[in-house]
Each structure stands twice: as structure tokens, then as C-alpha cells.
């Protein structure tokens, strides 16, 4: 009985330590990724960093697109490094419909939508994605000054079966009209 209790304590401690490591690594990655994305956004738009931040706050579509693409690359690399089941990561549009674009300006796109193709979906991938989202929200609010942001990252995980059988978000990988862009692959 005493050895079982010691084993359980070790497993709980290891899980807690692993979670703390993931959270601290997510925070560091988020800070680096946001700074890099701001720099890339400023360079691509041809403005200084402060002007790029203002444009992000205003919802400038070009600035937001450059910022999100760079941020997505960092997030994809980080997810792939932490979960060996991840095969590829894609970015896709979800917010604006054709009607939004045709009849007016689509809303400011603050969410970064990633489609993660993994051999199998796991709770670990969901937990890592959530930790990264929380870290990106904190970094985004601090760097850009956007208040009220609850989520920056939307991760939809699909497994081999969903992709092969065109089930759910797995069907996006074979879509003719809304095919996502691969930004990372193992």
C-alpha cells in the first residue's frame, strides 16, 4: 500500500512538473512569437513597430494577415515540437464568408485558426493547445494593448481516419474552395 501511494505521488508530481514546463515554455514561446510577428508585420506593411501595433488595433486586414501568418508559423513549430503525433499544421480562414466580403468589410480577425493533423488526437494535444492559447492571449493583450481578448488561437485537431474519410474538419484538407495552407510538416 505504501509503495502504491509513493508511485501515485511520483506520477502526480511528474504530471504537475510537465504541466509547469509546458506552461512556462508556452509563455516564452508566445513572447518571442508575438515580437517576431510584430516585427514581420511592420516590415511587410512598411511601417515602424508602433504603427504596426496601431494598425492591428484598428483591424487593418493586411497588418492582421501578416501578423497572423508569422504567429501561426511559430505556433505550428511549437505544437509539433511538443507532440510527436503531429504530422502537419495548416492555417485556414474561418471568420469571413463570401457574403461578408461582398457586402461589406469583414470583422476584425483576431482568431488564428489552425488545423492540426495528427496520427491520433490526444488530450495532451488539447492541453498543449490550450496552454499556448492562454499564453498568446496574455502576450497579445500586453504587446498590442487589445482589451477583452479571450482567445487568440483556435486549434482543430484531426486524425488520419478523419482526413482519409473526409470527416469533419478533415474534409478541409481535400476542399476545392477553402483548402487550408500548410505551414508546418514533420
Backbone bond lengths (Angstrom), bond angles and torsions (degrees), N, CA, C in turn:
res aa  C-N    CA-C-N  psi(-1)  N-CA   C-N-CA  omega(-1)  CA-C   N-CA-C  phi
1 X - - - 1.440 - - 1.528 110.39 -
2 X 1.326 116.99 -41.92 1.462 120.59 -178.68 1.523 110.72 -67.06
3 X 1.352 117.64 -36.83 1.474 119.93 179.79 1.528 110.72 -70.42
4 X 1.351 116.73 -33.80 1.463 119.85 176.25 1.529 110.63 -64.97
5 X 1.307 117.36 -40.69 1.461 122.15 178.83 1.522 109.91 -63.93
6 X 1.343 117.30 -43.11 1.473 121.01 177.60 1.517 110.51 -61.43
7 X 1.333 117.59 -42.34 1.468 121.83 179.96 1.524 110.59 -62.86
8 X 1.325 116.89 -45.27 1.460 121.17 179.18 1.521 109.84 -62.19
9 X 1.342 117.83 -43.43 1.465 121.12 179.02 1.525 110.97 -61.58
10 X 1.347 117.41 -40.72 1.460 120.96 179.04 1.528 111.02 -64.17
11 X 1.337 116.34 -43.00 1.471 120.25 179.93 1.523 109.93 -64.60
12 X 1.331 117.57 -44.88 1.457 121.02 178.88 1.516 110.55 -62.67
13 X 1.327 118.40 -43.00 1.461 121.89 179.15 1.520 110.51 -64.06
14 X 1.338 117.19 -43.10 1.466 120.29 179.86 1.533 110.44 -63.74
15 X 1.329 116.97 -42.31 1.460 121.22 178.64 1.524 110.28 -62.91
16 X 1.329 116.91 -43.75 1.462 120.99 178.18 1.524 110.67 -63.31
17 X 1.329 117.05 -44.14 1.468 120.72 178.60 1.525 111.01 -62.48
18 X 1.338 117.34 -43.17 1.463 121.37 178.76 1.530 110.67 -62.02
19 X 1.335 116.93 -42.06 1.452 120.92 180.00 1.533 110.67 -64.41
20 X 1.339 116.78 -42.95 1.465 120.05 177.41 1.517 110.98 -62.21
21 X 1.344 117.57 -39.54 1.456 121.60 178.06 1.528 110.76 -63.90
22 X 1.333 117.31 -44.39 1.465 121.16 178.74 1.522 110.10 -61.90
23 X 1.336 117.01 -44.93 1.463 120.11 -178.92 1.514 112.05 -65.27
24 X 1.344 118.00 -42.44 1.468 119.32 179.96 1.521 110.34 -69.57
25 X 1.327 117.41 -36.64 1.462 120.41 177.21 1.528 110.64 -67.79
26 X 1.322 117.38 -37.97 1.466 121.27 178.52 1.524 110.05 -63.61
27 X 1.317 117.32 -41.30 1.463 120.97 179.41 1.520 110.57 -63.53
28 X 1.321 117.09 -46.23 1.466 120.51 178.35 1.513 112.14 -63.31
29 X 1.329 116.80 -42.34 1.458 120.86 178.95 1.521 110.12 -64.70
30 X 1.325 117.44 -41.66 1.457 120.88 -178.55 1.529 110.88 -62.61
31 X 1.321 116.88 -43.52 1.466 120.33 179.00 1.521 110.97 -60.58
32 X 1.325 116.24 -47.75 1.468 121.40 179.82 1.525 110.85 -63.69
33 X 1.332 116.51 -45.04 1.465 121.24 -177.57 1.523 111.47 -63.83
34 X 1.321 117.13 -42.75 1.467 120.19 -178.98 1.522 110.48 -66.71
35 X 1.325 117.68 -42.27 1.465 119.98 177.90 1.525 110.94 -62.51
36 X 1.330 116.53 -42.95 1.467 120.42 178.52 1.527 110.87 -65.37
37 X 1.331 116.84 -41.93 1.468 120.94 179.86 1.528 111.04 -65.27
38 X 1.330 117.59 -38.62 1.466 120.33 176.54 1.528 111.03 -64.66
39 X 1.333 116.32 -42.81 1.460 120.17 178.31 1.518 112.04 -63.99
40 X 1.324 116.32 -43.52 1.464 121.13 178.73 1.519 110.94 -64.37
41 X 1.323 116.29 -42.99 1.464 121.95 179.05 1.528 109.81 -60.21
42 X 1.320 117.13 -47.70 1.467 121.37 -179.49 1.524 110.71 -60.82
43 X 1.321 116.43 -43.72 1.472 120.72 -179.63 1.523 111.03 -64.47
44 X 1.316 117.72 -46.76 1.467 121.19 -177.62 1.527 112.24 -65.86
45 X 1.338 116.63 -37.76 1.458 120.73 -179.18 1.529 110.44 -80.82
46 X 1.347 116.53 -20.54 1.463 121.00 178.39 1.516 113.48 82.76
47 X 1.336 115.70 36.08 1.465 120.89 179.98 1.526 108.86 -132.44
48 X 1.345 116.47 173.49 1.457 119.41 175.15 1.530 109.97 -80.64
49 X 1.315 116.27 171.88 1.467 122.08 -174.99 1.529 111.96 -60.10
50 X 1.326 117.40 -44.00 1.464 120.83 -177.94 1.532 111.39 -63.21
51 X 1.334 116.31 -39.36 1.461 119.93 178.25 1.528 110.26 -68.02
52 X 1.331 116.19 -37.34 1.469 119.70 177.01 1.527 110.44 -62.28
53 X 1.326 116.75 -41.37 1.469 120.53 177.81 1.530 109.88 -62.14
54 X 1.328 117.11 -43.26 1.472 120.57 177.83 1.517 111.29 -60.56
55 X 1.320 115.66 -42.27 1.472 119.20 -179.89 1.528 111.38 -65.76
56 X 1.323 117.10 -35.75 1.462 119.96 176.37 1.530 110.13 -65.03
57 X 1.325 116.77 -43.01 1.468 120.58 178.15 1.520 111.75 -61.21
58 X 1.346 116.04 -36.29 1.470 121.23 -178.79 1.525 112.25 -77.80
59 X 1.331 116.96 -14.86 1.456 120.52 -179.83 1.512 113.98 86.76
60 X 1.335 117.70 21.46 1.462 121.76 177.41 1.533 108.83 -55.22
61 X 1.337 116.05 120.31 1.469 120.47 -173.11 1.521 113.30 -62.69
62 X 1.331 117.46 -39.30 1.470 120.02 179.18 1.520 110.60 -65.24
63 X 1.322 115.93 -47.77 1.461 120.08 -179.62 1.530 110.45 -61.25
64 X 1.338 116.59 -45.44 1.472 120.53 179.79 1.532 111.38 -62.21
65 X 1.332 116.99 -39.93 1.469 120.44 -179.63 1.526 111.55 -64.06
66 X 1.337 116.65 -47.20 1.477 119.56 178.57 1.518 111.25 -63.11
67 X 1.319 116.36 -43.16 1.462 121.38 179.50 1.528 110.33 -60.88
68 X 1.344 116.74 -48.90 1.459 120.82 -177.57 1.523 112.76 -64.74
69 X 1.316 117.19 -39.35 1.462 119.09 -178.02 1.527 111.08 -64.07
70 X 1.333 116.44 -44.30 1.470 119.74 178.46 1.523 110.39 -65.41
71 X 1.327 116.70 -43.89 1.456 121.21 178.99 1.536 110.74 -61.70
72 X 1.314 116.73 -39.54 1.467 121.26 179.28 1.522 111.16 -62.38
73 X 1.316 117.04 -39.90 1.464 120.55 178.51 1.515 111.73 -60.62
74 X 1.321 116.29 -44.09 1.473 120.11 177.95 1.522 111.05 -65.04
75 X 1.328 116.64 -45.22 1.469 120.45 -179.13 1.530 110.61 -61.97
76 X 1.318 116.78 -41.48 1.469 121.18 -179.78 1.523 111.08 -63.48
77 X 1.313 117.02 -45.23 1.471 120.25 178.30 1.522 110.90 -60.97
78 X 1.323 116.08 -41.95 1.456 120.47 -177.91 1.526 110.78 -66.46
79 X 1.337 117.22 -44.57 1.465 120.36 178.83 1.530 110.74 -62.35
80 X 1.337 116.45 -41.54 1.458 120.25 178.37 1.516 112.78 -65.21
81 X 1.323 116.65 -34.78 1.464 120.18 179.41 1.523 111.80 -70.93
82 X 1.318 117.39 -33.77 1.456 120.99 -176.86 1.527 114.15 -86.90
83 X 1.326 117.89 -20.65 1.470 119.13 -178.33 1.523 109.00 -131.59
84 X 1.317 115.67 111.57 1.468 120.57 -177.25 1.529 113.18 -70.85
85 X 1.335 117.74 -10.45 1.464 120.92 176.81 1.523 112.51 -78.00
86 X 1.326 117.27 -15.22 1.461 121.08 -177.48 1.524 109.74 -72.26
87 X 1.346 115.45 124.21 1.464 121.51 179.22 1.526 111.70 -94.61
88 X 1.350 116.14 -42.06 1.461 121.30 -177.35 1.524 108.93 -158.73
89 X 1.317 114.71 157.35 1.461 121.17 177.38 1.518 107.92 -130.13
90 X 1.325 115.40 136.31 1.460 122.97 -177.81 1.524 109.12 -124.81
91 X 1.318 115.36 150.85 1.463 121.17 171.44 1.519 106.79 -107.65
92 X 1.329 116.33 141.87 1.457 118.80 179.47 1.521 110.39 -145.09
93 X 1.335 114.83 156.35 1.455 122.04 176.87 1.505 109.00 -84.85
94 X 1.290 115.83 137.83 1.452 120.24 178.78 1.520 111.78 -133.61
95 X 1.324 116.86 -31.13 1.464 121.26 -170.03 1.521 115.21 -72.05
96 X 1.315 117.34 -51.84 1.464 119.95 -171.95 1.526 110.86 -91.71
97 X 1.318 115.56 128.45 1.454 120.96 173.36 1.529 108.02 -91.61
98 X 1.310 116.73 169.91 1.468 120.56 178.00 1.525 110.72 -60.13
99 X 1.328 116.73 -36.04 1.463 120.60 178.99 1.522 111.48 -66.42
100 X 1.341 116.87 -37.91 1.461 120.44 177.88 1.524 110.40 -60.46
101 X 1.309 116.49 -45.05 1.458 121.22 -177.90 1.525 110.52 -69.66
102 X 1.330 116.86 -40.77 1.461 121.78 -176.89 1.524 112.71 -70.20
103 X 1.328 117.11 -42.77 1.464 120.45 -172.37 1.519 114.58 -102.19
104 X 1.294 117.68 9.51 1.458 118.96 177.98 1.501 110.68 160.93
105 X 1.307 114.49 177.30 1.462 120.91 -179.19 1.521 109.37 -73.59
106 X 1.337 117.11 127.67 1.457 118.44 176.50 1.526 110.10 -66.11
107 X 1.324 115.73 156.53 1.461 120.15 -179.76 1.518 111.51 -63.16
108 X 1.318 114.75 160.30 1.456 119.64 -179.97 1.522 109.51 -60.65
109 X 1.303 115.05 129.66 1.453 120.68 -176.80 1.521 109.39 -91.73
110 X 1.321 116.23 100.80 1.459 120.22 179.25 1.512 111.49 -100.57
111 X 1.306 117.04 -22.55 1.461 120.22 -178.65 1.514 110.27 -84.16
112 X 1.292 114.95 138.54 1.451 123.10 176.28 1.519 106.26 -104.80
113 X 1.327 117.12 113.95 1.464 121.61 -174.46 1.524 109.79 -99.00
114 X 1.328 115.08 117.81 1.457 121.21 178.39 1.524 109.55 -117.37
115 X 1.316 114.77 140.07 1.450 122.44 173.39 1.524 106.26 -110.61
116 X 1.328 116.78 116.74 1.459 121.94 -176.68 1.522 108.45 -106.92
117 X 1.331 114.83 116.89 1.467 120.84 177.48 1.517 107.55 -94.19
118 X 1.319 115.69 115.98 1.458 121.53 -179.29 1.522 109.21 -121.56
119 X 1.326 115.86 156.00 1.468 119.54 175.41 1.524 108.93 -55.81
120 X 1.330 114.19 -43.53 1.464 120.41 175.60 1.519 108.14 -148.77
121 X 1.320 115.50 146.33 1.462 120.78 178.28 1.524 108.66 -80.25
122 X 1.313 116.06 137.06 1.461 120.31 -179.02 1.526 110.12 -131.56
123 X 1.315 115.13 160.79 1.466 120.81 174.36 1.531 109.84 -65.51
124 X 1.328 116.14 -30.80 1.463 119.71 179.45 1.528 110.59 -62.77
125 X 1.323 117.16 -42.46 1.466 120.52 178.69 1.526 110.29 -63.14
126 X 1.311 116.88 -40.99 1.471 120.33 178.10 1.525 110.52 -63.81
127 X 1.322 117.48 -42.57 1.467 121.33 -179.71 1.532 111.35 -66.39
128 X 1.315 116.37 -41.15 1.465 120.79 178.84 1.527 110.03 -65.07
129 X 1.319 116.58 -41.86 1.464 121.06 178.55 1.524 111.08 -62.62
130 X 1.320 116.62 -42.34 1.464 120.77 178.48 1.522 111.78 -65.30
131 X 1.343 116.81 -41.01 1.467 120.48 177.92 1.523 110.32 -62.47
132 X 1.318 116.23 -41.94 1.460 120.14 179.35 1.520 110.69 -66.07
133 X 1.312 118.05 -41.45 1.467 121.18 178.19 1.523 110.51 -59.75
134 X 1.332 117.35 -46.58 1.473 120.51 -179.74 1.528 110.68 -60.72
135 X 1.330 116.44 -42.37 1.468 120.12 -179.96 1.524 111.06 -66.52
136 X 1.327 117.37 -39.86 1.466 120.55 178.83 1.528 111.48 -67.73
137 X 1.317 117.55 -37.17 1.469 120.38 177.13 1.526 109.41 -60.97
138 X 1.332 116.55 -49.24 1.466 120.15 -179.63 1.528 110.97 -59.75
139 X 1.320 116.93 -45.58 1.459 120.79 -179.84 1.512 112.98 -66.49
140 X 1.321 116.83 -38.77 1.463 121.94 -179.45 1.530 110.35 -66.57
141 X 1.317 116.19 -45.42 1.465 120.59 179.67 1.531 109.69 -61.87
142 X 1.325 116.43 -43.03 1.466 120.34 -179.19 1.529 112.09 -68.60
143 X 1.329 117.73 -44.95 1.469 121.37 -174.66 1.520 113.46 -78.84
144 X 1.322 116.68 -41.21 1.457 120.77 -174.72 1.530 111.16 -96.58
145 X 1.318 116.49 -22.01 1.458 119.71 179.44 1.514 113.56 79.42
146 X 1.308 116.88 17.31 1.464 121.25 179.52 1.523 108.52 -81.32
147 X 1.301 116.37 117.49 1.468 121.59 -179.78 1.524 110.02 -91.47
148 X 1.307 115.20 153.58 1.455 120.26 175.43 1.524 114.58 80.75
149 X 1.328 117.87 6.60 1.465 120.65 178.75 1.525 108.07 -78.10
150 X 1.325 116.13 122.88 1.462 120.42 -179.50 1.524 112.29 -101.21
151 X 1.332 116.47 -28.99 1.462 120.94 179.49 1.520 108.81 -144.29
152 X 1.321 115.18 144.29 1.463 122.01 174.18 1.525 109.13 -114.57
153 X 1.313 115.83 -31.47 1.459 121.82 -171.45 1.523 111.15 -117.74
154 X 1.329 115.43 128.64 1.460 122.34 173.45 1.516 106.36 -117.71
155 X 1.321 117.03 112.42 1.463 121.35 -179.06 1.524 108.91 -110.06
156 X 1.316 115.34 121.70 1.457 121.96 173.39 1.526 107.17 -109.27
157 X 1.310 116.53 116.10 1.463 120.81 -179.68 1.524 109.62 -94.76
158 X 1.323 115.63 138.63 1.460 121.91 174.70 1.521 108.50 -130.27
159 X 1.322 115.65 148.80 1.465 119.04 178.76 1.532 109.94 -107.20
160 X 1.316 115.93 177.79 1.467 121.40 -176.68 1.530 112.17 -56.29
161 X 1.325 116.88 -42.91 1.465 120.78 -178.42 1.528 110.84 -62.46
162 X 1.321 117.80 -43.18 1.467 121.33 -179.74 1.528 111.71 -64.80
163 X 1.326 116.52 -36.76 1.464 119.79 179.14 1.522 110.35 -71.83
164 X 1.333 117.02 -46.68 1.468 120.76 -177.64 1.524 112.43 -64.50
165 X 1.330 116.98 -33.09 1.467 120.75 -176.42 1.529 113.64 -103.35
166 X 1.350 116.90 10.24 1.469 121.55 179.03 1.524 112.62 53.71
167 X 1.311 116.40 47.56 1.456 122.12 -178.86 1.530 109.00 -101.41
168 X 1.324 117.17 133.31 1.462 122.32 175.79 1.522 112.24 55.47
169 X 1.319 115.96 -136.23 1.470 120.97 -179.51 1.524 111.87 -66.88
170 X 1.317 117.75 -17.55 1.465 120.67 176.02 1.513 111.79 -60.97
171 X 1.329 117.00 -26.97 1.468 121.54 178.79 1.530 111.67 -67.89
172 X 1.331 117.51 -23.54 1.472 119.92 179.25 1.528 112.25 -60.00
173 X 1.321 116.87 -31.08 1.464 120.08 -177.81 1.528 112.66 -68.63
174 X 1.331 116.85 -16.01 1.460 121.31 178.73 1.526 112.15 -113.28
175 X 1.322 116.56 6.38 1.461 121.73 -175.89 1.526 111.58 -69.94
176 X 1.317 116.11 139.75 1.461 121.19 175.90 1.516 111.55 -82.42
177 X 1.327 117.38 -26.28 1.458 121.02 -171.95 1.520 114.89 -103.60
178 X 1.308 118.62 -32.17 1.459 120.83 -175.87 1.524 112.02 -129.03
179 X 1.303 116.44 40.60 1.463 119.95 -177.30 1.525 110.53 -64.09
180 X 1.328 117.10 129.52 1.458 120.30 178.58 1.533 111.55 -71.83
181 X 1.315 115.75 163.39 1.471 122.10 -179.55 1.525 108.55 -101.66
182 X 1.330 116.67 125.05 1.464 120.76 178.83 1.528 108.50 -72.52
183 X 1.331 115.69 126.56 1.463 120.00 179.53 1.517 112.72 -116.55
184 X 1.330 116.90 -10.57 1.475 120.47 177.96 1.515 108.24 -156.26
185 X 1.342 115.20 143.17 1.470 119.99 176.81 1.506 109.26 -148.36
186 X 1.324 115.59 141.85 1.462 120.30 178.81 1.515 109.21 -77.03
